[in-house]
């Protein structure tokens, strides 16, 4: 998934809703790629880890791009970039790499920092939740009754219009 600086995908989905939805669709791993530097992406990984049953992936950029003399430049060095490796592993990332602005030198330095470190396995085995593209609701034994609706347009649906006017929730 690609997130912008506000922590949402380009279509407005928050990280937890995205993970819940993708897991239920049967993906094998979830994570973040591109658009953010390692510091901002780490915050997103920390948000999704408690809800992920799957291995997490992180492939940040070497910082945010800047336009210098008409050329796109990423100013984060390979040492600075690799300095985030331990933080990512502690946060629960199982697969780590680099996207825009990185090259084989960055990956070598990540590999060196990750050597002999054990990944944090997913903590949750299952999760009960409902999710739309932009919201989620977690369900557990203490949640109690929740009424889940959907934004629908009752235009042209006379029975639905009548039920809404009556306050019928069934």
Secondary structure, DSSP 8 states (H G I E B T S, - for coil): --B-TTSBBTTS-BHHHHHHHHHHTT-SEEEEEEEEEHHHHHHHHHHHHTT-SSEEEEEEESS--EEETTEEE----HHHHHTTHHHHHHHTEEEEEE-TT--HHHHHHHHHHHTT------S-S---EEE-SS-EEE--TTS-----------TT-HHHHHHHHHT---
